[in-house]
Amino acid sequence: MTGVEVVGFVLGVLPLMISAAEHYEDVFRPFKRYRKFAPELELYQQQLGTQKTIFRNECHLLLATLTNRQTAKDMLSEGKHPSWEDPDLNERFSAQLGDSGVACKNIINLTQVKLKEIEEKTESFGSVIQQSIPVRL
């Protein structure tokens, strides 16, 4: 990696990681709210929950190798945790990932794009389900 790539990576990955972790919660809301109305949603919610768990566990493991288990847990729970802005952590993060840094950033970006797509598609759950419920006169 060149110096410019390292700087771009350091400035880009940690904020992406927390943003993606937080975005899972936004995507989950419609699934939780409407899963009782459409049986298929429960399966999708389980699959999305599995992916969320894998993503958060990988983030936790990576952060724990750079800080400690409790700090990693706190960081993933608090989007405004001060460690997200720690330049030393950013440098250690970049060194830890080495040549895999660009791939990691791409994976996190892809995760965010897919979560956004799911969120956009689920925004209409409420109206679709309400339209499918028969009205009693």
C-alpha positions, 0 to 999 in steps of 0.5 A: 500500500502506498502512503496515500492508500494507507491514509485513505484506508485509515480514514475510511474503514473504522467509520464504515465499520460502525456505520454498517453495524448501526445500519443493521439495526435500522434494517431489522425494525420492519422485520421485527414489526411485521414478521407476525403478519407474513410468515416469510418475514420470519425466515428473512429476519433469521437470515438477516440476524445470522449475517448481522451476528457474523458481521458484528463478531468479525468486527468485535474480533478485529477490534479486540485484537487492537484494543481489548474485549471490553473496549471492542464491545463498547465501541460496537455498542456506541457509535460515538465511542471516543476510540472510533476517532483514535488515530493510534487505533486507526494506524494499528487497524491498518497495520493489522489488516495489511494487504487485506485492508482494501478488501476489508474496506470493499466488503464493508462498503458492499455490506452497507450497500446491501443493507441500504437496498434491504432497508429501501425494500422493507420500507413498504412492508407496512402498507403492503401488509395493511392492504392484504388484511381484509377490512371488516364492514 
